[in-house]
Amino acid sequence: MRVNDLLLGVVMALLGAITIWASRDFPALPRQDYGAGTFPTLIGGLLIALGALLTLRGWRLGGALLSWQGELSARRVMTCIAVLIAAVAGYVLLTPVLGFPIMSLVMLTLMIGWLTAGRWLLAMFMAAVTTALVWLSFAELLHVPLALGVLEKVIY
C-alpha cells in the first residue's frame, strides 16, 4: 500500500506537536542550561518541520491518499518481523561485548543490504554514515556514553 505524502506529513507533524506537548513539563536539570525536555522538544520540532515539508510535497503532487501497490505475501511480512526481532535481540546481547560502533555497522549493513535486494555498497555507506551520526549525537553532543566493547582497548 502506498500512502500519500500529504497524509504522512500531517501525521508526522501531529506526532511532533504531541511530543513537544508531552515534554513541556519535564524537569530541568540542576545547574544546566537545558533539561530533560530539550531532546524530545528538538525531535518534535524536527518532526513538525519535516512533516510540513512532506505535506507540501504531497499537496503539490496530488493523487490518492491511499493506493494498493500489489500483494505482499504473509511469508515476506513474517520474515521482516523475524529479522527485526533478531536484530533487536542481537543488538541487546552483543553490544556489551562487541560495542556500539561494530554492532551498529554490521546490523545496519545487513538489514539495509537485505531490504535493498543486495545493494551492499549502498548498505555499507548508509550504515557507516548512520553509525557515525548516532555516535556523534549521543557521545559528543548529548554526552551519553555508548558501549565500546572490544574497541575500548583500542581507543583508550
C-alpha positions as CSV (number, residue, x, y, z in Angstrom):
1,M,0.0,0.0,0.0
2,R,1.2,3.5,-0.9
3,V,0.4,6.3,1.5
4,N,0.4,9.8,0.0
5,D,3.0,12.2,1.4
6,L,0.2,14.6,2.3
7,L,-1.2,12.2,4.8
8,L,2.2,11.1,6.1
9,G,3.3,14.7,6.6
10,V,0.2,15.6,8.6
11,V,0.7,12.5,10.8
12,M,4.4,13.4,11.3
13,A,3.7,17.0,12.2
14,L,0.9,15.8,14.6
15,L,3.3,13.4,16.3
16,G,5.9,16.2,16.6
17,A,3.3,18.5,18.2
18,I,2.3,15.7,20.6
19,T,5.9,15.1,21.5
20,I,6.5,18.8,22.3
21,W,3.3,19.0,24.3
22,A,4.2,15.8,26.3
23,S,7.7,17.0,27.1
24,R,6.8,20.5,28.3
25,D,6.6,19.5,32.0
26,F,9.9,17.5,32.1
27,P,12.0,18.7,34.9
28,A,15.0,21.0,34.5
29,L,18.4,19.6,35.4
30,P,20.3,21.3,38.2
31,R,23.0,23.7,37.1
32,Q,22.2,23.0,33.4
33,D,21.1,25.3,30.6
34,Y,18.8,22.5,29.3
35,G,16.6,20.0,30.9
36,A,15.1,16.6,30.3
37,G,12.6,18.0,27.8
38,T,15.3,19.5,25.5
39,F,15.9,16.5,23.3
40,P,12.2,15.5,22.9
41,T,11.3,19.1,22.1
42,L,14.1,19.2,19.4
43,I,12.9,16.0,17.9
44,G,9.3,17.2,18.0
45,G,10.3,20.4,16.2
46,L,12.1,18.5,13.5
47,L,9.1,16.2,13.1
48,I,6.9,19.3,12.6
49,A,9.2,21.0,10.2
50,L,9.9,17.9,8.1
51,G,6.2,16.9,8.3
52,A,5.3,20.3,6.9
53,L,7.7,19.8,4.0
54,L,6.3,16.4,3.3
55,T,2.7,17.7,3.5
56,L,3.5,20.5,1.0
57,R,5.1,17.9,-1.4
58,G,2.1,15.6,-1.1
59,W,-0.3,18.5,-1.7
60,R,1.7,19.7,-4.8
61,L,1.9,16.2,-6.3
62,G,-1.7,15.3,-5.6
63,G,-3.0,11.8,-6.1
64,A,-5.0,9.4,-3.9
65,L,-4.3,9.3,-0.2
66,L,-4.1,5.5,-0.1
67,S,-3.4,3.2,-3.1
68,W,-2.7,-0.5,-3.2
69,Q,0.6,-1.3,-5.0
70,G,0.3,-5.0,-5.0
71,E,0.1,-8.1,-2.9
72,L,2.6,-8.6,0.0
73,S,2.9,-12.2,1.0
74,A,2.4,-13.3,4.5
75,R,5.8,-15.0,4.3
76,R,7.5,-11.7,3.5
77,V,5.8,-10.0,6.4
78,M,6.8,-12.7,8.8
79,T,10.3,-12.7,7.6
80,C,10.5,-8.9,8.1
81,I,9.2,-9.3,11.7
82,A,11.6,-12.1,12.4
83,V,14.6,-10.1,11.1
84,L,13.6,-7.1,13.2
85,I,13.3,-9.3,16.4
86,A,16.6,-10.9,15.6
87,A,18.3,-7.5,15.1
88,V,17.0,-6.1,18.4
89,A,17.9,-9.3,20.3
90,G,21.3,-9.4,18.7
91,Y,21.9,-5.7,19.5
92,V,20.9,-6.1,23.1
93,L,23.0,-9.3,23.6
94,L,26.1,-8.4,21.5
95,T,26.6,-4.7,22.1
96,P,28.1,-5.0,25.5
97,V,30.7,-7.4,24.0
98,L,31.3,-6.0,20.5
99,G,30.4,-2.4,21.2
100,F,28.0,0.0,19.6
101,P,30.1,1.0,16.6
102,I,30.8,-2.6,15.4
103,M,27.3,-3.9,16.2
104,S,25.5,-0.9,14.6
105,L,27.6,-1.0,11.5
106,V,27.2,-4.8,11.0
107,M,23.5,-4.8,11.8
108,L,22.6,-1.8,9.7
109,T,24.6,-3.1,6.7
110,L,22.9,-6.5,6.8
111,M,19.4,-5.1,7.2
112,I,19.8,-2.3,4.6
113,G,21.5,-4.7,2.2
114,W,18.7,-7.2,2.6
115,L,15.9,-4.7,2.2
116,T,17.5,-3.1,-0.9
117,A,17.9,-6.6,-2.6
118,G,21.6,-6.8,-2.4
119,R,22.8,-3.2,-2.9
120,W,25.7,-3.8,-0.5
121,L,27.8,-0.8,-1.3
122,L,24.8,1.5,-0.6
123,A,24.1,-0.5,2.6
124,M,27.7,-0.2,3.8
125,F,27.8,3.6,3.1
126,M,24.4,4.2,4.8
127,A,25.3,2.1,7.8
128,A,28.7,3.9,8.2
129,V,27.1,7.4,7.9
130,T,24.2,6.4,10.3
131,T,26.5,4.9,12.9
132,A,28.8,8.0,12.8
133,L,25.8,10.4,13.2
134,V,24.3,8.4,16.1
135,W,27.7,8.2,17.8
136,L,28.4,11.9,17.4
137,S,24.9,12.8,18.5
138,F,24.9,10.7,21.7
139,A,28.6,10.6,22.7
140,E,29.7,14.1,21.7
141,L,26.5,16.2,21.7
142,L,24.5,14.7,24.5
143,H,27.4,13.2,26.5
144,V,25.7,9.8,26.7
145,P,28.3,7.1,26.6
146,L,27.7,4.2,24.2
147,A,29.3,0.8,24.8
148,L,32.7,0.4,23.0
149,G,33.1,-3.3,23.7
150,V,36.3,-4.6,22.2
151,L,37.1,-1.2,20.8
152,E,37.6,0.2,24.3
153,K,41.2,-1.2,24.5
154,V,41.9,0.2,21.0
155,I,40.5,3.7,21.7
156,Y,41.7,4.1,25.2
